[in-house]
Protein backbone atom coordinates (compact mmCIF):
# COMPACT_ATOMS: atom_id res chain seq x y z
CA UNK A 1 0.00 0.00 0.00
CA UNK A 2 1.27 3.46 -0.89
CA UNK A 3 1.83 5.94 1.91
CA UNK A 4 -0.09 9.20 1.51
CA UNK A 5 1.46 12.21 3.21
CA UNK A 6 -0.81 13.92 5.73
CA UNK A 7 -0.69 17.14 3.74
CA UNK A 8 -1.90 15.35 0.60
CA UNK A 9 -4.94 13.65 2.16
CA UNK A 10 -7.20 16.59 1.41
CA UNK A 11 -6.25 16.61 -2.29
CA UNK A 12 -9.25 15.90 -4.50
CA UNK A 13 -7.36 16.02 -7.79
CA UNK A 14 -3.83 16.73 -8.93
CA UNK A 15 -1.80 16.64 -12.10
CA UNK A 16 1.94 16.89 -12.52
CA UNK A 17 2.34 19.08 -15.59
CA UNK A 18 6.12 18.59 -15.87
CA UNK A 19 8.82 16.86 -13.85
CA UNK A 20 12.49 16.03 -14.15
CA UNK A 21 13.29 12.66 -15.63
CA UNK A 22 14.68 10.51 -12.79
CA UNK A 23 16.77 8.52 -15.29
CA UNK A 24 18.53 11.67 -16.47
CA UNK A 25 18.77 13.25 -13.03
CA UNK A 26 18.87 10.36 -10.52
CA UNK A 27 20.71 12.15 -7.72
CA UNK A 28 19.49 15.69 -8.22
CA UNK A 29 16.48 17.26 -6.56
CA UNK A 30 13.11 16.59 -8.12
CA UNK A 31 11.89 19.56 -10.11
CA UNK A 32 8.26 19.73 -11.10
CA UNK A 33 5.18 21.80 -11.80
CA UNK A 34 1.76 20.65 -10.64
CA UNK A 35 -1.80 21.85 -10.28
CA UNK A 36 -4.09 20.49 -7.63
CA UNK A 37 -7.47 21.01 -6.05
CA UNK A 38 -7.89 20.42 -2.34
CA UNK A 39 -10.52 20.70 0.31
CA UNK A 40 -9.95 23.42 2.86
CA UNK A 41 -11.86 23.97 6.09
CA UNK A 42 -14.23 26.48 4.47
CA UNK A 43 -14.19 25.56 0.79
CA UNK A 44 -11.96 24.37 -2.04
CA UNK A 45 -8.68 25.78 -3.29
CA UNK A 46 -6.90 25.47 -6.63
CA UNK A 47 -3.13 25.58 -6.26
CA UNK A 48 -0.19 25.90 -8.62
CA UNK A 49 3.05 24.45 -7.29
CA UNK A 50 6.16 25.60 -9.16
CA UNK A 51 9.45 23.91 -8.28
CA UNK A 52 11.89 24.89 -11.02
CA UNK A 53 15.49 26.03 -10.84
CA UNK A 54 16.22 29.74 -11.14
CA UNK A 55 17.91 29.21 -14.51
CA UNK A 56 15.05 27.12 -15.97
CA UNK A 57 13.76 28.83 -19.11
CA UNK A 58 10.19 27.51 -18.75
CA UNK A 59 7.39 29.95 -18.07
CA UNK A 60 7.59 33.68 -17.54
CA UNK A 61 10.76 35.42 -16.48
CA UNK A 62 10.64 36.70 -12.93
CA UNK A 63 8.17 34.15 -11.56
CA UNK A 64 9.75 32.41 -8.59
CA UNK A 65 9.20 28.86 -7.51
CA UNK A 66 6.61 28.50 -4.80
CA UNK A 67 3.02 27.59 -4.04
CA UNK A 68 0.43 29.89 -5.58
CA UNK A 69 -3.23 30.02 -4.66
CA UNK A 70 -4.95 30.58 -7.99
CA UNK A 71 -8.61 30.29 -7.01
CA UNK A 72 -10.82 29.65 -4.01
CA UNK A 73 -14.37 28.32 -4.09
CA UNK A 74 -17.02 28.10 -1.37
CA UNK A 75 -17.95 24.88 0.38
CA UNK A 76 -20.81 24.19 -2.05
CA UNK A 77 -18.68 24.65 -5.19
CA UNK A 78 -16.61 21.45 -5.20
CA UNK A 79 -17.33 20.67 -8.86
CA UNK A 80 -16.45 24.20 -9.95
CA UNK A 81 -13.10 23.97 -8.15
CA UNK A 82 -12.31 20.61 -9.71
CA UNK A 83 -13.27 21.85 -13.16
CA UNK A 84 -11.04 24.92 -12.77
CA UNK A 85 -8.06 22.80 -11.74
CA UNK A 86 -8.53 20.34 -14.60
CA UNK A 87 -8.93 23.10 -17.18
CA UNK A 88 -5.84 24.95 -15.95
CA UNK A 89 -3.71 21.81 -15.92
CA UNK A 90 -4.76 21.09 -19.51
CA UNK A 91 -4.89 24.65 -20.81
CA UNK A 92 -2.40 24.21 -23.66
CA UNK A 93 -0.92 21.53 -25.90
CA UNK A 94 2.55 21.33 -24.34
CA UNK A 95 3.86 21.39 -20.77
CA UNK A 96 5.93 24.51 -21.48
CA UNK A 97 2.86 26.36 -22.76
CA UNK A 98 0.83 25.25 -19.72
CA UNK A 99 3.59 26.54 -17.44
CA UNK A 100 3.41 29.87 -19.26
CA UNK A 101 -0.34 30.09 -18.63
CA UNK A 102 0.10 29.13 -14.98
CA UNK A 103 2.92 31.62 -14.48
CA UNK A 104 0.75 34.40 -15.87
CA UNK A 105 -1.99 33.48 -13.39
CA UNK A 106 0.58 33.20 -10.59
CA UNK A 107 1.49 36.85 -11.03
CA UNK A 108 -2.13 37.65 -10.13
CA UNK A 109 -2.43 34.97 -7.43
CA UNK A 110 -1.12 34.71 -3.91
CA UNK A 111 2.23 33.09 -3.21
CA UNK A 112 2.34 31.10 -0.01
Buried (B, 14 or more C-beta within 10 A) or exposed (E): EEEEEEEEEBBBBBBEBBBBEEEEEEEEEEBBBBBBBBBEEEBBBBBBBBBBEEEBEBBEEEBEBBBBBBBBBEEEBBEBBBBBBBEBBEBBEEBBEBBBBBBEBBEEBEBE
